[in-house]
Amino acid sequence: MLDLAYYNFFEAALDGIPVVVTRTGWTGEVGYEIYLRDGSRGVELWNRIMEAGAPYNIRPTGPSDIRRVEAGLLNYGADMTLDHNPYEVGLDRLVELNKDGEFIGRDALRQIKAKGVARKLVGIEIQSDPLDLNETAWPVTSEGARIGTVTSALYSPRLRRNIGYAMVPVAYAGVGTTLQLETPLGPAKATVVTMPFVDPKKEIPKS
């Protein structure tokens, strides 16, 4: 399995349970994901994995939002929704407007690219005491008016500072721009920075 290249996959059977194993993840670390081909056997697969991992002290856990944000990975529903387009959230590298064949949204995306976007998702460093992961969107303000939203934010022990993402008008999206935020700890200043915060060449997950 360790020979599986980054973003590749293979199909297999684990004790007769058909699965797809991918070299992907949601943390920016070396990761693998297992997808069931038969959803009715989820409990069976879970139990088999936990049994096999028992000698290694395997434990279930949730996603690591700290590593996700450090790595510049977006969370659907928070950092992007159906109201956003790839050019706003920095995913335009995945759009091939000139590929063969038609696809839904091609004309709309061409128009958006030609016109440009009015807002962008940017990386931010927040000057405040350590922040817990935001469970709601925090306002970004200018002269008392709301101009944008903090979509993800938290304290990074690795970087020893608060980091996150904010959706702001393009006029405020330049690196080095100072933003005003409303956080649970009170008003705070933030600075627009480049993303990702860690491992920009993805050397860790590719290793």
Rosetta blueprint (number, residue, H / E / L):
1 M L
2 L L
3 D L
4 L L
5 A L
6 Y L
7 Y L
8 N L
9 F E
10 F E
11 E E
12 A E
13 A E
14 L E
15 D L
16 G L
17 I E
18 P E
19 V E
20 V E
21 V E
22 T E
23 R L
24 T L
25 G L
26 W L
27 T L
28 G L
29 E L
30 V L
31 G L
32 Y L
33 E E
34 I E
35 Y E
36 L E
37 R L
38 D L
39 G H
40 S H
41 R H
42 G H
43 V H
44 E H
45 L H
46 W H
47 N H
48 R H
49 I H
50 M H
51 E H
52 A H
53 G H
54 A H
55 P H
56 Y H
57 N L
58 I L
59 R L
60 P L
61 T L
62 G L
63 P L
64 S L
65 D H
66 I H
67 R H
68 R H
69 V H
70 E H
71 A L
72 G L
73 L L
74 L L
75 N L
76 Y E
77 G L
78 A L
79 D L
80 M E
81 T L
82 L L
83 D L
84 H L
85 N L
86 P L
87 Y L
88 E L
89 V L
90 G L
91 L L
92 D H
93 R H
94 L H
95 V L
96 E L
97 L L
98 N L
99 K L
100 D L
101 G L
102 E L
103 F L
104 I L
105 G L
106 R H
107 D H
108 A H
109 L H
110 R H
111 Q H
112 I H
113 K H
114 A H
115 K H
116 G L
117 V L
118 A L
119 R E
120 K E
121 L E
122 V E
123 G E
124 I E
125 E E
126 I E
127 Q E
128 S L
129 D L
130 P L
131 L L
132 D L
133 L L
134 N L
135 E L
136 T L
137 A L
138 W E
139 P E
140 V E
141 T E
142 S E
143 E L
144 G L
145 A E
146 R E
147 I E
148 G E
149 T E
150 V E
151 T E
152 S E
153 A E
154 L E
155 Y E
156 S E
157 P L
158 R L
159 L L
160 R L
161 R E
162 N E
163 I E
164 G E
165 Y E
166 A E
167 M E
168 V E
169 P E
170 V H
171 A H
172 Y H
173 A L
174 G L
175 V L
176 G L
177 T L
178 T E
179 L E
180 Q E
181 L E
182 E E
183 T E
184 P L
185 L L
186 G E
187 P E
188 A E
189 K E
190 A E
191 T E
192 V E
193 V E
194 T L
195 M L
196 P L
197 F L
198 V L
199 D L
200 P L
201 K L
202 K L
203 E H
204 I H
205 P H
206 K H
207 S L
